[in-house]
């Protein structure tokens, strides 16, 4: 089994519009669309809690907890250590 790397949380386009500039620093783009890459999620309440880890400009470790209403979340994908994720065609590795 591949190592678990976290989650990609996709939000509805309307949610991205409502959140505006506030969500942009947390978004990543890929061919599947804009998403929030996070290490942990908690879906046990009205808010989806996402834990993100990173570094400040000074190099200090920082942990951010980002919470959005569950109704804003379109899909959550568990990411694995084998590279890209998504629903596109897969190719076999070349030996």
Residue, then its C-alpha position, 0 to 999 in steps of 0.5 A: x500500500x502506498x504512503x498516505x500524503x493527506x487530502x485534496x479538498x475541492x470546493x464548489x465554484x460558488x464557495x470559491x467566489x464567496x470566500x474570495x481573496x481569503x481562500x486564495x493563499x491556501x489553494x493549489x492548482x492542478x489539471x483537476x482544478x483548484x483545491x486545498x491540500x491538507x494533512x488532516x481533515x475532520x468532517x465530524x461537524x457542520x464545519x470541515x476542519x482542515x489542518x495544513x502545515x507549512x513554513x513562514x517566510x522566515x523558515x519557521x514551521x507553522x500549522x494552520x487550521x482552516x474551517x469551512x462549512x461542509x456545504x461548500x465542499x464538493x469532494x475530498x480525495x485522499x492523496x497517496x505517495x505514488x504521485x498524481x491523483x485524480x480521475x485521468x487515465x493511468x499509465x503503467x510504470x516503465x520497468 
